[in-house]
């Protein structure tokens, strides 16, 4: 994909927002690429967000996918109605979804660091 300054600025704002949410982020890498297109596979976008935080790396690999119907049935081939919904073909929304998932993963990471993870009943300590 060709570099787009507007898209680059949007990604930088989203990373800055994550840094305000979790100031312990050491590094961040974001990869946005189209998935190979063929007759059987409609146009999709792959977004990978890698965040380095103390103790672990938080990696989110988000790809727009066929509608739930095709996935639920385990279909090997896709039909026109199985294509991603039009809003998921939009690159900005794919990035938004990936960063929303990154924020949730960071929330989980911060809960584990604070020790606020629920334990199962009957689990040994």
Secondary structure, DSSP 8 states (H G I E B T S, - for coil): ----HHHHHHHHHHHHHHHHH-TTEEEEEEEEEE----SSS---EEEEEEEEETTEEEEEEEE----HHHHHHT-SS--GGGS--HHHHSHHHHHHHHHHHHHHHHHHHHHHHHT-----TT---
